[in-house]
Amino acid sequence: MMAFALLAAGCSEVTLSALTVAPPGKTAHLDDEDDTLDLSRGIAIGFECTGSDDGYHGPCRDAKVYVDDPEIVAAYTSFMDTLAESYNTGHAGARAKTAFVVVGLQPGKTQVTIDTKDGNVTLDVTVEDD
């Protein structure tokens, strides 16, 4: 049991949570379990990033976003004026939330990678012409 606790303590995890919804009749759906993102052309979705790594839990640190095919989607780092609690083997105080915006530019499939100090996640993105 002790070995399991030590292994679990060293695991990195990045969690994404949607902050916005699509307008009526359009699609903007982030599935953080399957790491997929479905968008309508011309629609944007905002989502926040939370990381857990080696005793730290809070907004993702040193986060960057990369797009495999920038003709299908555009992705931007977003800065929010809200704070989230963070913990680093104890309370570490409030930090600015880490967020991103992805915009569907034209129909197709691509990948968007969120790379952070706390780990990374790659989303399979589908843009449809609704």
Sequence and secondary structure as in RCSB ss.txt:
>XXXX:A:sequence
MMAFALLAAGCSEVTLSALTVAPPGKTAHLDDEDDTLDLSRGIAIGFECTGSDDGYHGPCRDAKVYVDDPEIVAA
YTSFMDTLAESYNTGHAGARAKTAFVVVGLQPGKTQVTIDTKDGNVTLDVTVEDD
>XXXX:A:secstr
 HHHHHHHHT EEEEEEE     TT  EEEETTTTEEEEETT EEEEEEEEEETTEEEE SS EEEES TTTEEE
EEEEEEEEEEEEESSEEEEEEEEEEEEEE SSEEEEEEEEETTEEEEEEEEEE  
